[in-house]
Structures are given as C-alpha cells and as structure tokens.
Amino acid sequence: MKRILPVAASIVLTVANFPAAAKLTSTDLYGEPASSAIAERTVEIGPKTRWVNVKSGETVKFVFNGQDFTWHFDGLSQSFKLKQISPQDGIPANVAVYVIPTVNSGAP
C-alpha cells in the first residue's frame, strides 16, 4: 500500500498538468511567417498543384498569381491545407502541405 500512494499521487499530478501542456498555439502547430530573404527555396503554386512537401525546420517562399508569402515550418510534423497559413486570399483550398520530420542521422 505504501508504494501505491506515491505512484497514484504522481499520476494525479501528471493528469492535472496535462491540459496546460495540451494548449498548443498556431505557431506550435504550423510554424511562423518569415522573411523571403531567408527562404531556402521557392515553390510556385499553380492550378494543378495538389500538395507540397516541406521539411521540418525549412523556410519556403510560396508564389501564387503574382503574390507571395514565406513560411518557416518549425511546428509539428503533420499535414494541413496551405490556405490555413496563407495571409492572402486566392490560394486554392485543396493544396495540402506535408511537413516531413527532419531526420538526424547522428553522424558528425
């Protein structure tokens, strides 16, 4: 019984703190706007574009109909609609972004 009490107390404290840790911001989820000067590459979004693959930590400049915006993908590795992060209207609603985790090989 003496061993169960510390374990139960630990579980209660962990569960009590979980809601605070679960509140992710938009930046936590998707990343953040960036300067086009630091973009590692430029992606043209055309009428036939259906998806874009990016690496976690990558900064990409997107161009569509003569307008552009740059995004630094330092959020979660996930997929979502490009329209969710675009500051401009007109980005096709069906274009998905796939954020691929950066693999660290551990090699020096």
Secondary structure, 3 states (H helix, E strand, C coil): CCCHHHHHHHHHHHHHHHHHHHCCCHHHHHCEECCHHHCCEEEECCCCCCEEEEECCCEEEEEECCEEEEEECCCCCCEEEHHHCCCCCCCCCCCEEEEECCCCCCCC
